[in-house]
Amino acid sequence: MVDRFAGTWTLTTSENFDDYMRAIGVGFATRQMGNVVKPNLVISVDDAGVITMRSESSFKNVEIKFKIDEEFDETTADGRETKTTITFENGKLVQKQTWDGKTTVLEREIQDGKLTAKCIMDNVVALRTYERV
């Protein structure tokens, strides 16, 4: 089921992302860059079930490797050190990051051939939409 996420996706729209970045504690300068960058998201799955998710942009490249339901240490693009678990629920990749007593959730799903990423921190929700390259 996760295989359908595999491929290269490019960001096409981003709604409320600045408010989301502010809610998770990202500083002004990094938020400014985050608002203008249009990253590609490259997702692959190997034969052992290890998923690689790589965000590529002119600003920064970030890669994580994980197995579904297994916690791992993640250094986010904005420099947070998190404990992260990604699950597969109802056709969605659900990424839960915890750090410093805080939690954020990123829900990725494919709808109408597009990958959407809903970023949730408390009552702040951002929606980023990617199209397959």
VMD Tcl script that builds the backbone (N, CA, C; Angstrom):
set m [mol new atoms 399]
animate dup $m
set s [atomselect $m all]
$s set {name element resname resid chain x y z} {
  {N N MET 1 A 0.820 -1.204 0.000}
  {CA C MET 1 A 0.000 0.000 0.000}
  {C C MET 1 A 0.866 1.272 0.000}
  {N N VAL 2 A 1.996 1.232 0.708}
  {CA C VAL 2 A 2.869 2.397 0.763}
  {C C VAL 2 A 3.509 2.639 -0.609}
  {N N ASP 3 A 3.604 1.584 -1.424}
  {CA C ASP 3 A 4.240 1.697 -2.738}
  {C C ASP 3 A 3.613 2.786 -3.606}
  {N N ARG 4 A 2.340 3.051 -3.431}
  {CA C ARG 4 A 1.699 4.073 -4.274}
  {C C ARG 4 A 2.216 5.481 -3.999}
  {N N PHE 5 A 2.895 5.677 -2.850}
  {CA C PHE 5 A 3.509 6.963 -2.534}
  {C C PHE 5 A 4.857 7.133 -3.232}
  {N N ALA 6 A 5.437 6.018 -3.679}
  {CA C ALA 6 A 6.772 6.056 -4.278}
  {C C ALA 6 A 6.772 6.909 -5.543}
  {N N GLY 7 A 7.837 7.693 -5.687}
  {CA C GLY 7 A 7.990 8.538 -6.855}
  {C C GLY 7 A 8.510 9.903 -6.469}
  {N N THR 8 A 8.532 10.791 -7.438}
  {CA C THR 8 A 8.980 12.159 -7.204}
  {C C THR 8 A 7.784 13.078 -7.322}
  {N N TRP 9 A 7.615 13.921 -6.317}
  {CA C TRP 9 A 6.487 14.841 -6.220}
  {C C TRP 9 A 7.028 16.257 -6.078}
  {N N THR 10 A 6.397 17.226 -6.726}
  {CA C THR 10 A 6.830 18.614 -6.598}
  {C C THR 10 A 5.715 19.448 -5.955}
  {N N LEU 11 A 6.105 20.326 -5.051}
  {CA C LEU 11 A 5.138 21.165 -4.348}
  {C C LEU 11 A 4.475 22.134 -5.322}
  {N N THR 12 A 3.133 22.168 -5.309}
  {CA C THR 12 A 2.403 23.071 -6.198}
  {C C THR 12 A 1.635 24.138 -5.421}
  {N N THR 13 A 1.088 23.796 -4.254}
  {CA C THR 13 A 0.383 24.786 -3.441}
  {C C THR 13 A 0.695 24.561 -1.972}
  {N N SER 14 A 0.633 25.651 -1.223}
  {CA C SER 14 A 0.906 25.610 0.207}
  {C C SER 14 A -0.010 26.625 0.892}
  {N N GLU 15 A -0.833 26.148 1.817}
  {CA C GLU 15 A -1.782 27.007 2.510}
  {C C GLU 15 A -1.488 27.017 4.006}
  {N N ASN 16 A -1.349 28.190 4.590}
  {CA C ASN 16 A -1.199 28.378 6.034}
  {C C ASN 16 A 0.114 27.825 6.586}
  {N N PHE 17 A 1.124 27.643 5.711}
  {CA C PHE 17 A 2.374 27.029 6.151}
  {C C PHE 17 A 3.165 27.937 7.086}
  {N N ASP 18 A 3.115 29.250 6.869}
  {CA C ASP 18 A 3.830 30.173 7.756}
  {C C ASP 18 A 3.289 30.075 9.183}
  {N N ASP 19 A 1.966 30.018 9.328}
  {CA C ASP 19 A 1.371 29.884 10.668}
  {C C ASP 19 A 1.776 28.566 11.316}
  {N N TYR 20 A 1.821 27.492 10.521}
  {CA C TYR 20 A 2.246 26.197 11.048}
  {C C TYR 20 A 3.702 26.264 11.521}
  {N N MET 21 A 4.592 26.819 10.684}
  {CA C MET 21 A 6.000 26.912 11.077}
  {C C MET 21 A 6.151 27.748 12.347}
  {N N ARG 22 A 5.397 28.830 12.453}
  {CA C ARG 22 A 5.441 29.668 13.663}
  {C C ARG 22 A 4.976 28.842 14.876}
  {N N ALA 23 A 3.929 28.035 14.700}
  {CA C ALA 23 A 3.381 27.237 15.803}
  {C C ALA 23 A 4.381 26.205 16.324}
  {N N ILE 24 A 5.233 25.663 15.430}
  {CA C ILE 24 A 6.210 24.670 15.895}
  {C C ILE 24 A 7.506 25.319 16.371}
  {N N GLY 25 A 7.588 26.650 16.241}
  {CA C GLY 25 A 8.729 27.367 16.799}
  {C C GLY 25 A 9.826 27.734 15.822}
  {N N VAL 26 A 9.527 27.749 14.527}
  {CA C VAL 26 A 10.530 28.092 13.521}
  {C C VAL 26 A 10.729 29.611 13.514}
  {N N GLY 27 A 11.980 30.039 13.486}
  {CA C GLY 27 A 12.315 31.463 13.486}
  {C C GLY 27 A 11.952 32.152 12.184}
  {N N PHE 28 A 11.946 33.483 12.231}
  {CA C PHE 28 A 11.498 34.312 11.111}
  {C C PHE 28 A 12.273 34.039 9.821}
  {N N ALA 29 A 13.594 34.051 9.873}
  {CA C ALA 29 A 14.407 33.900 8.652}
  {C C ALA 29 A 14.153 32.540 7.991}
  {N N THR 30 A 14.100 31.488 8.795}
  {CA C THR 30 A 13.857 30.156 8.243}
  {C C THR 30 A 12.437 30.059 7.683}
  {N N ARG 31 A 11.480 30.711 8.337}
  {CA C ARG 31 A 10.106 30.716 7.818}
  {C C ARG 31 A 10.048 31.410 6.456}
  {N N GLN 32 A 10.796 32.505 6.318}
  {CA C GLN 32 A 10.805 33.217 5.033}
  {C C GLN 32 A 11.290 32.295 3.918}
  {N N MET 33 A 12.355 31.541 4.181}
  {CA C MET 33 A 12.864 30.588 3.184}
  {C C MET 33 A 11.849 29.479 2.938}
  {N N GLY 34 A 11.269 28.969 4.013}
  {CA C GLY 34 A 10.295 27.886 3.893}
  {C C GLY 34 A 9.065 28.272 3.087}
  {N N ASN 35 A 8.742 29.557 3.097}
  {CA C ASN 35 A 7.565 30.021 2.369}
  {C C ASN 35 A 7.797 30.175 0.874}
  {N N VAL 36 A 9.043 30.344 0.450}
  {CA C VAL 36 A 9.304 30.559 -0.978}
  {C C VAL 36 A 9.862 29.332 -1.692}
  {N N VAL 37 A 10.402 28.395 -0.945}
  {CA C VAL 37 A 11.009 27.207 -1.548}
  {C C VAL 37 A 9.916 26.253 -2.037}
  {N N LYS 38 A 10.122 25.662 -3.200}
  {CA C LYS 38 A 9.192 24.679 -3.772}
  {C C LYS 38 A 9.929 23.341 -3.878}
  {N N PRO 39 A 9.972 22.580 -2.784}
  {CA C PRO 39 A 10.771 21.354 -2.793}
  {C C PRO 39 A 10.146 20.219 -3.602}
  {N N ASN 40 A 11.009 19.314 -4.018}
  {CA C ASN 40 A 10.573 18.027 -4.536}
  {C C ASN 40 A 10.616 17.047 -3.383}
  {N N LEU 41 A 9.643 16.166 -3.332}
  {CA C LEU 41 A 9.596 15.110 -2.333}
  {C C LEU 41 A 9.780 13.796 -3.075}
  {N N VAL 42 A 10.869 13.079 -2.741}
  {CA C VAL 42 A 11.193 11.817 -3.411}
  {C C VAL 42 A 10.991 10.693 -2.394}
  {N N ILE 43 A 10.100 9.767 -2.724}
  {CA C ILE 43 A 9.777 8.668 -1.814}
  {C C ILE 43 A 10.090 7.356 -2.508}
  {N N SER 44 A 10.809 6.475 -1.789}
  {CA C SER 44 A 11.093 5.144 -2.328}
  {C C SER 44 A 10.960 4.107 -1.217}
  {N N VAL 45 A 10.735 2.860 -1.632}
  {CA C VAL 45 A 10.604 1.747 -0.697}
  {C C VAL 45 A 11.506 0.629 -1.194}
  {N N ASP 46 A 12.375 0.114 -0.295}
  {CA C ASP 46 A 13.254 -0.973 -0.734}
  {C C ASP 46 A 12.628 -2.332 -0.404}
  {N N ASP 47 A 13.307 -3.403 -0.803}
  {CA C ASP 47 A 12.773 -4.752 -0.632}
  {C C ASP 47 A 12.622 -5.155 0.825}
  {N N ALA 48 A 13.372 -4.510 1.733}
  {CA C ALA 48 A 13.292 -4.822 3.156}
  {C C ALA 48 A 12.198 -4.005 3.860}
  {N N GLY 49 A 11.474 -3.182 3.087}
  {CA C GLY 49 A 10.411 -2.376 3.678}
  {C C GLY 49 A 10.882 -1.064 4.265}
  {N N VAL 50 A 12.134 -0.686 3.991}
  {CA C VAL 50 A 12.649 0.601 4.469}
  {C C VAL 50 A 12.197 1.679 3.480}
  {N N ILE 51 A 11.558 2.701 4.030}
  {CA C ILE 51 A 11.059 3.807 3.219}
  {C C ILE 51 A 12.046 4.965 3.343}
  {N N THR 52 A 12.395 5.553 2.211}
  {CA C THR 52 A 13.235 6.741 2.188}
  {C C THR 52 A 12.377 7.894 1.706}
  {N N MET 53 A 12.383 8.984 2.472}
  {CA C MET 53 A 11.654 10.185 2.104}
  {C C MET 53 A 12.672 11.319 2.084}
  {N N ARG 54 A 12.848 11.913 0.904}
  {CA C ARG 54 A 13.854 12.954 0.729}
  {C C ARG 54 A 13.185 14.217 0.202}
  {N N SER 55 A 13.406 15.322 0.897}
  {CA C SER 55 A 12.941 16.633 0.456}
  {C C SER 55 A 14.136 17.347 -0.152}
  {N N GLU 56 A 14.009 17.731 -1.430}
  {CA C GLU 56 A 15.115 18.358 -2.154}
  {C C GLU 56 A 14.713 19.762 -2.592}
  {N N SER 57 A 15.555 20.731 -2.271}
  {CA C SER 57 A 15.306 22.106 -2.710}
  {C C SER 57 A 16.630 22.839 -2.841}
  {N N SER 58 A 16.559 24.039 -3.381}
  {CA C SER 58 A 17.767 24.855 -3.497}
  {C C SER 58 A 18.223 25.354 -2.127}
  {N N PHE 59 A 17.347 25.307 -1.138}
  {CA C PHE 59 A 17.661 25.777 0.210}
  {C C PHE 59 A 18.324 24.680 1.052}
  {N N LYS 60 A 17.743 23.488 1.056}
  {CA C LYS 60 A 18.255 22.413 1.903}
  {C C LYS 60 A 17.679 21.081 1.430}
  {N N ASN 61 A 18.479 20.037 1.555}
  {CA C ASN 61 A 18.012 18.673 1.302}
  {C C ASN 61 A 17.961 17.941 2.632}
  {N N VAL 62 A 16.872 17.229 2.863}
  {CA C VAL 62 A 16.703 16.479 4.105}
  {C C VAL 62 A 16.191 15.090 3.753}
  {N N GLU 63 A 16.761 14.076 4.377}
  {CA C GLU 63 A 16.357 12.702 4.096}
  {C C GLU 63 A 16.114 11.947 5.392}
  {N N ILE 64 A 15.034 11.158 5.408}
  {CA C ILE 64 A 14.792 10.247 6.517}
  {C C ILE 64 A 14.584 8.846 5.948}
  {N N LYS 65 A 15.009 7.856 6.717}
  {CA C LYS 65 A 14.790 6.450 6.379}
  {C C LYS 65 A 14.102 5.828 7.576}
  {N N PHE 66 A 13.064 5.042 7.312}
  {CA C PHE 66 A 12.281 4.497 8.416}
  {C C PHE 66 A 11.514 3.258 7.976}
  {N N LYS 67 A 11.042 2.536 8.978}
  {CA C LYS 67 A 10.099 1.451 8.769}
  {C C LYS 67 A 8.803 1.851 9.465}
  {N N ILE 68 A 7.705 1.455 8.868}
  {CA C ILE 68 A 6.395 1.754 9.441}
  {C C ILE 68 A 6.335 1.230 10.880}
  {N N ASP 69 A 5.794 2.038 11.773}
  {CA C ASP 69 A 5.559 1.710 13.187}
  {C C ASP 69 A 6.816 1.618 14.045}
  {N N GLU 70 A 7.981 2.020 13.522}
  {CA C GLU 70 A 9.206 1.972 14.315}
  {C C GLU 70 A 9.704 3.387 14.587}
  {N N GLU 71 A 9.860 3.742 15.875}
  {CA C GLU 71 A 10.332 5.073 16.254}
  {C C GLU 71 A 11.788 5.263 15.821}
  {N N PHE 72 A 12.104 6.485 15.394}
  {CA C PHE 72 A 13.482 6.812 15.021}
  {C C PHE 72 A 13.777 8.264 15.393}
  {N N ASP 73 A 15.072 8.600 15.443}
  {CA C ASP 73 A 15.502 9.968 15.706}
  {C C ASP 73 A 15.541 10.723 14.385}
  {N N GLU 74 A 14.958 11.930 14.383}
  {CA C GLU 74 A 14.915 12.739 13.168}
  {C C GLU 74 A 15.444 14.136 13.466}
  {N N THR 75 A 16.266 14.645 12.563}
  {CA C THR 75 A 16.635 16.055 12.593}
  {C C THR 75 A 15.865 16.709 11.465}
  {N N THR 76 A 14.936 17.596 11.811}
  {CA C THR 76 A 14.054 18.202 10.823}
  {C C THR 76 A 14.785 19.281 10.023}
  {N N ALA 77 A 14.161 19.723 8.932}
  {CA C ALA 77 A 14.763 20.754 8.081}
  {C C ALA 77 A 15.025 22.042 8.853}
  {N N ASP 78 A 14.213 22.307 9.888}
  {CA C ASP 78 A 14.403 23.525 10.686}
  {C C ASP 78 A 15.281 23.292 11.909}
  {N N GLY 79 A 15.874 22.085 12.011}
  {CA C GLY 79 A 16.851 21.820 13.056}
  {C C GLY 79 A 16.326 21.200 14.341}
  {N N ARG 80 A 15.038 20.903 14.417}
  {CA C ARG 80 A 14.513 20.247 15.621}
  {C C ARG 80 A 14.996 18.801 15.684}
  {N N GLU 81 A 15.323 18.348 16.886}
  {CA C GLU 81 A 15.684 16.943 17.119}
  {C C GLU 81 A 14.446 16.269 17.681}
  {N N THR 82 A 13.828 15.381 16.887}
  {CA C THR 82 A 12.559 14.786 17.298}
  {C C THR 82 A 12.659 13.277 17.411}
  {N N LYS 83 A 11.733 12.721 18.172}
  {CA C LYS 83 A 11.444 11.289 18.157}
  {C C LYS 83 A 10.259 11.166 17.213}
  {N N THR 84 A 10.411 10.364 16.183}
  {CA C THR 84 A 9.406 10.299 15.129}
  {C C THR 84 A 8.953 8.866 14.910}
  {N N THR 85 A 7.650 8.715 14.703}
  {CA C THR 85 A 7.070 7.441 14.316}
  {C C THR 85 A 6.143 7.701 13.144}
  {N N ILE 86 A 6.236 6.859 12.126}
  {CA C ILE 86 A 5.346 6.967 10.977}
  {C C ILE 86 A 4.542 5.686 10.885}
  {N N THR 87 A 3.222 5.855 10.837}
  {CA C THR 87 A 2.304 4.732 10.736}
  {C C THR 87 A 1.562 4.822 9.406}
  {N N PHE 88 A 0.898 3.730 9.048}
  {CA C PHE 88 A 0.071 3.720 7.846}
  {C C PHE 88 A -1.344 3.460 8.305}
  {N N GLU 89 A -2.200 4.497 8.215}
  {CA C GLU 89 A -3.565 4.420 8.735}
  {C C GLU 89 A -4.551 4.898 7.684}
  {N N ASN 90 A -5.510 4.052 7.350}
  {CA C ASN 90 A -6.573 4.423 6.405}
  {C C ASN 90 A -6.021 5.025 5.113}
  {N N GLY 91 A -4.956 4.427 4.581}
  {CA C GLY 91 A -4.372 4.889 3.333}
  {C C GLY 91 A -3.465 6.104 3.467}
  {N N LYS 92 A -3.218 6.549 4.710}
  {CA C LYS 92 A -2.384 7.728 4.944}
  {C C LYS 92 A -1.084 7.335 5.628}
  {N N LEU 93 A -0.004 8.032 5.269}
  {CA C LEU 93 A 1.240 7.965 6.032}
  {C C LEU 93 A 1.125 9.043 7.107}
  {N N VAL 94 A 1.102 8.636 8.372}
  {CA C VAL 94 A 0.914 9.567 9.480}
  {C C VAL 94 A 2.217 9.659 10.262}
  {N N GLN 95 A 2.839 10.834 10.211}
  {CA C GLN 95 A 4.133 11.089 10.845}
  {C C GLN 95 A 3.914 11.893 12.121}
  {N N LYS 96 A 4.313 11.314 13.249}
  {CA C LYS 96 A 4.168 11.991 14.541}
  {C C LYS 96 A 5.561 12.322 15.062}
  {N N GLN 97 A 5.821 13.622 15.262}
  {CA C GLN 97 A 7.105 14.095 15.775}
  {C C GLN 97 A 6.893 14.648 17.183}
  {N N THR 98 A 7.759 14.227 18.118}
  {CA C THR 98 A 7.701 14.781 19.472}
  {C C THR 98 A 9.075 15.332 19.838}
  {N N TRP 99 A 9.080 16.493 20.531}
  {CA C TRP 99 A 10.306 17.140 20.998}
  {C C TRP 99 A 9.920 18.145 22.070}
  {N N ASP 100 A 10.733 18.282 23.078}
  {CA C ASP 100 A 10.560 19.301 24.120}
  {C C ASP 100 A 9.121 19.385 24.636}
  {N N GLY 101 A 8.462 18.246 24.808}
  {CA C GLY 101 A 7.096 18.237 25.317}
  {C C GLY 101 A 6.046 18.644 24.291}
  {N N LYS 102 A 6.441 18.806 23.040}
  {CA C LYS 102 A 5.519 19.209 21.970}
  {C C LYS 102 A 5.317 18.045 20.997}
  {N N THR 103 A 4.203 18.087 20.281}
  {CA C THR 103 A 3.903 17.063 19.277}
  {C C THR 103 A 3.281 17.716 18.055}
  {N N THR 104 A 3.727 17.295 16.879}
  {CA C THR 104 A 3.090 17.694 15.630}
  {C C THR 104 A 2.831 16.440 14.804}
  {N N VAL 105 A 1.823 16.510 13.955}
  {CA C VAL 105 A 1.455 15.375 13.109}
  {C C VAL 105 A 1.393 15.844 11.662}
  {N N LEU 106 A 1.980 15.043 10.774}
  {CA C LEU 106 A 1.907 15.299 9.340}
  {C C LEU 106 A 1.215 14.101 8.700}
  {N N GLU 107 A 0.091 14.350 8.054}
  {CA C GLU 107 A -0.672 13.285 7.397}
  {C C GLU 107 A -0.513 13.423 5.894}
  {N N ARG 108 A 0.063 12.402 5.274}
  {CA C ARG 108 A 0.241 12.417 3.821}
  {C C ARG 108 A -0.702 11.394 3.204}
  {N N GLU 109 A -1.412 11.826 2.162}
  {CA C GLU 109 A -2.278 10.898 1.446}
  {C C GLU 109 A -2.347 11.279 -0.017}
  {N N ILE 110 A -2.797 10.338 -0.819}
  {CA C ILE 110 A -2.941 10.592 -2.245}
  {C C ILE 110 A -4.424 10.699 -2.557}
  {N N GLN 111 A -4.784 11.850 -3.145}
  {CA C GLN 111 A -6.159 12.112 -3.547}
  {C C GLN 111 A -6.152 12.662 -4.960}
  {N N ASP 112 A -6.955 12.071 -5.832}
  {CA C ASP 112 A -7.064 12.539 -7.215}
  {C C ASP 112 A -5.696 12.664 -7.885}
  {N N GLY 113 A -4.800 11.724 -7.604}
  {CA C GLY 113 A -3.482 11.709 -8.228}
  {C C GLY 113 A -2.488 12.694 -7.651}
  {N N LYS 114 A -2.882 13.413 -6.605}
  {CA C LYS 114 A -1.991 14.371 -5.957}
  {C C LYS 114 A -1.678 13.893 -4.545}
  {N N LEU 115 A -0.485 14.243 -4.066}
  {CA C LEU 115 A -0.108 13.930 -2.692}
  {C C LEU 115 A -0.365 15.179 -1.853}
  {N N THR 116 A -1.166 15.017 -0.814}
  {CA C THR 116 A -1.405 16.138 0.092}
  {C C THR 116 A -0.720 15.847 1.420}
  {N N ALA 117 A -0.170 16.891 2.014}
  {CA C ALA 117 A 0.457 16.791 3.329}
  {C C ALA 117 A -0.255 17.784 4.248}
  {N N LYS 118 A -0.990 17.241 5.212}
  {CA C LYS 118 A -1.663 18.088 6.196}
  {C C LYS 118 A -0.757 18.151 7.417}
  {N N CYS 119 A -0.325 19.370 7.769}
  {CA C CYS 119 A 0.596 19.600 8.882}
  {C C CYS 119 A -0.213 20.179 10.041}
  {N N ILE 120 A -0.199 19.483 11.183}
  {CA C ILE 120 A -1.067 19.857 12.300}
  {C C ILE 120 A -0.243 20.096 13.560}
  {N N MET 121 A -0.405 21.283 14.148}
  {CA C MET 121 A 0.218 21.610 15.435}
  {C C MET 121 A -0.843 22.315 16.264}
  {N N ASP 122 A -1.311 21.630 17.314}
  {CA C ASP 122 A -2.404 22.152 18.133}
  {C C ASP 122 A -3.598 22.463 17.217}
  {N N ASN 123 A -4.050 23.717 17.190}
  {CA C ASN 123 A -5.209 24.056 16.350}
  {C C ASN 123 A -4.805 24.702 15.020}
  {N N VAL 124 A -3.521 24.654 14.682}
  {CA C VAL 124 A -3.032 25.227 13.420}
  {C C VAL 124 A -2.849 24.094 12.408}
  {N N VAL 125 A -3.454 24.275 11.235}
  {CA C VAL 125 A -3.371 23.266 10.184}
  {C C VAL 125 A -2.905 23.918 8.889}
  {N N ALA 126 A -1.890 23.335 8.267}
  {CA C ALA 126 A -1.418 23.776 6.958}
  {C C ALA 126 A -1.648 22.637 5.976}
  {N N LEU 127 A -1.871 22.985 4.728}
  {CA C LEU 127 A -2.067 21.971 3.706}
  {C C LEU 127 A -1.128 22.259 2.541}
  {N N ARG 128 A -0.305 21.249 2.231}
  {CA C ARG 128 A 0.633 21.377 1.110}
  {C C ARG 128 A 0.281 20.292 0.086}
  {N N THR 129 A 0.221 20.690 -1.183}
  {CA C THR 129 A -0.175 19.767 -2.244}
  {C C THR 129 A 0.978 19.587 -3.234}
  {N N TYR 130 A 1.228 18.343 -3.568}
  {CA C TYR 130 A 2.308 17.971 -4.484}
  {C C TYR 130 A 1.718 17.238 -5.679}
  {N N GLU 131 A 2.335 17.426 -6.846}
  {CA C GLU 131 A 1.957 16.678 -8.039}
  {C C GLU 131 A 3.127 15.811 -8.465}
  {N N ARG 132 A 2.785 14.630 -8.988}
  {CA C ARG 132 A 3.824 13.696 -9.426}
  {C C ARG 132 A 4.577 14.275 -10.621}
  {N N VAL 133 A 5.905 14.145 -10.583}
  {CA C VAL 133 A 6.747 14.643 -11.666}
  {C C VAL 133 A 6.822 13.586 -12.760}
}
mol reanalyze $m
mol bondsrecalc $m
mol representation Tube
mol addrep $m
